[in-house]
Amino acid sequence: MGGRVEIATVDDVTATVPRLRRAIRQKSPTLSFEKELWESGRAVVVGMDEVGRGSWAGPLTVGAAVIPVDRRVYKIRDSKMLTEVEREALFDRVAGWCSAWAVGHASAAECDELGMSEAQRVAARRALDALPFQPDHVLIDGKWDFVGTGETQRIVRGDARSVSIAAASILAKVTRDRLMRAWADDFPGYNFEANKGYPCPVHKAALAAWGPTAIHRQSWVFMDHLPWNGLARYFRPGSQPTLPGFGAPTPTYRS
């Protein structure tokens, strides 16, 4: 699945907006970062967020969203605050509201071969390259600049503070979740439809019983003591960290 990119540029905003739960009604991101950039002459501001970095299977996915200056869609939240049903209900409305959006993926094999940091850069470049506009500025969630264009701004908890980053987080999360649900039919027993490739008891039990699938990240240390089922394991040069649940403290990922 390496190189996969999804993009849309649409104007019709027709999807029904779900009622937000009381707990998240007052936790809305704002347009303060975007407005400051628009007022300084940067017309095309792109919000970016990633999903899947800590997953054991499936792609690392980065979303990019360009929101319009003159129209507002309410009820956007950081995708982590929303349930799967809420994200799915909001997806078409967010996609239709954006001036443009794109989602770039780095496959599980690319995560193995490149390391997680470079794989994230690759996915981000694919998302940005798929946009029909040249960005004037990019807003990034987190402390690390995984874009590296020079016109970027890192925002800690950006998916909860910036509307464009929150929009990108919903687009990336729903797109990746749909891929994992589709793969669940190809790899029954691993519970991908529920865990989306992240570790959980059912996922761990399936790995212990049957070994990895073609969409697992095969260089990670959790693969060390698993049965192998005909796949040729990839060993990336250098050590890989031990992950929680397999005998070590919180991991640090190396690239």
N, C-alpha and C positions, 0 to 999 in steps of 0.2 A: 504494500500500500504506500510505498515511498513516493513522495511528490504529490500526494493528493491535495487538492485545493478546492474549496467551495466558495462561491461568490454570488452575491445578489445585489441588484440595484433596482429597487421598486418604489413606487409612490403610493399605492393603494394601502390604506391602513384600515382594515375592516374587522380584524379578529376581536372577539369578545375579551374584555379584560376581567380577570378573576378578582373577587373581593379579597383584599389583603387581610391576613390574620392580625388581630389586635397587637400582638407582640412586635410586629415589624412596621406598623403604620407610621411610627415617628422616626424611622431609621432610613430616611430617604437620602440618597446621594444628591449632590448639588451641581450646578453649572458654574461654580465660582472659578475653577481652573480654566474651563473652556472660555468663559467670558473674558477673562484677563488676556488670553491669547488672541481671541477674535478682535478685541479692542486694540491690540498691538499690531494688527495687520496680518496675523496668521489665519488665513481663511479656512484651510483644511487641517483640522485637528483630529487626530486618530487616537482612539482609546484602544489599549491592548491588554489582554489577560490570557493566562495559560491554564490548562487543566490536564491532568494525567501524569504529572511529574512523579508522583509517588505510587502510581499504579504498577502492578506486576505484569500486566498484559495490556495489549492494545497500544494505540499511538499516544504520543505527547502532542497536544493540540493547542494552538494559539489563535485567538479570535481578534479581529480588527474591526472597529466600528467608527464610521464617520457620521456624526449626528448633525441634523440641520440646525441652522442658526435661528430660524424663525418659527419653528414648530416644536412643541413639547409633548412628550408622552409621559403620563404619570404612572405611578406604581412600579417603576423599575427599581430593582434592588440588586445587591450583590447576589449572584446565583447561589452562594452557599447559604443564604438566609431563606431561600425558597425551597419548597418541596418539589419533587420531580413533577407532580401534577401541575403545580403553579408555574414552573419553568416552561413546561410544554404549552400551557395555555397562553403564556406571554410571548412565546417565540415568534409566531407569525406577526404579531403586532410590533414587536421590536424590530424585526427584519424589515417590515414594511415602512416603518418610520425612518430608519436610517437612510441617509443620502447614498451610502454604499456600505457594504460589509463583506468580509471574507474570512474564511477559516483555513489555516494551513496546518498540515499534519507532518510529524516525523514518525515513521513507522517504528515498531518494536525493534526490527533489525537495525535501523539507523540509530536508535537509542543505544543498542549494544556496540555498534561499530564506532560511533562518534563520541559517546559519553553524553550524559544528560544535558550539560550546559551547551555544548555545540548543537545537539539535537534541538534544543529550544530555540537557539538562534536560527537554525535552518527552518523550523516551522514558522517563526516570526517573519523571516524573509519571504517565505512562500505566501503568507497572508498579505503582507504589504505589496508584494509584486502583483498580486491578483487584483488589487484595488484599481479602479479606473482613474483615480486622482493621485497626483504626487503630493505626499504629505508635507505640510509646512511645519508641523510639530507633532510629536508622538507622546502621549501620556501612558505611562507604564505602571502596572501594579507591582509594588514591592520595592526592595532596596537594590536590586540588581538590574542593570541595563542590558537586557537580552536582545536589544535592537542595534545599538551602537552606531547610529547614523550621525550623532552630534546634535541633532535637534530633538532631544528627548528629555522628558522630565519624569523622574521616579517619584512615586507617591506611595508611602506606606499606608496600607489598607485602602489603596486606591479604588478597589472594587466596591467599597462601602462609601466612598467620598466623592467620586467623580461619576457623572451620569454616563459618559462615553465609555469608561472602563467597565462600569456595571453592565452596560449593554453588550460589550464584547464578551464579558464573562458568561452571560446567558447564552449568547450565540455559540460560543465555544463549547460550553457544557452540554447543551442540548444536542448539538451536532455529534459530539463524541459519544454521548449516551446512546444515541440512535445507532451508531455504528456498533457499539458493544452489544446492544440488544439484538441486532441483526446477526452478529457472530455467535450469539448464544445458540442459535439453531444449528450452526456448524460444529459447535463444541459442547454438546449437551453434558450436563453433570458439573460443570465448573461454575454455574450460577452467574454467568456474565450478565444476564438480564437484570439481576439485582445488584451485584457488587461492582459492575462496570470494570472489572479487572483488578480492583483493589483487594487486599488481603481480607479474608473473613474465614470463619471456621469451615464453611462448605468448600470454599476455594482451596484452602490448605489441604483439606481431606482429599479433594480430587487430585491435587498435585501429588500427594503421597501415594495415592492408589494408581494413577495412570501416567504420571509424569507431565511434562509441559506440552503445550500446543504450539502450533506454528506462529501464534501471535504473542507468546510470552517473551519477556526480556531475558534471554538465555544466559547472559554473562553475569547476572546478579548472583550474589552469594546464596540466596535462598534456594538456588538450583543445585547446590553442591551435593546434597544427600538424597536427591530424588531419583526414582526409577527413570530410565531413559527408554524411549519407545520407538527408536528408529531415526529420530531427528539427530542431525549432527550438531552437537553443542558448539556454540561460538564462545571462545575465550578471548576477551579483550585484554590487550597488554596492560599490565599494572593491576594492582589489587582492587577489588571491589569491596564496599563496606558491608558490614553485617547489618541486617535489618531487624526492627523490633519483632518479637515473636519467634526469633530464631537464635536467641542466646546472646544478644548484645544490646547496649544502650542505643539512644537515638542516633540514626545514621547521619553521616555527612557524605554527600554525593561528590564524586570526582569526575572531571572531564579530561 
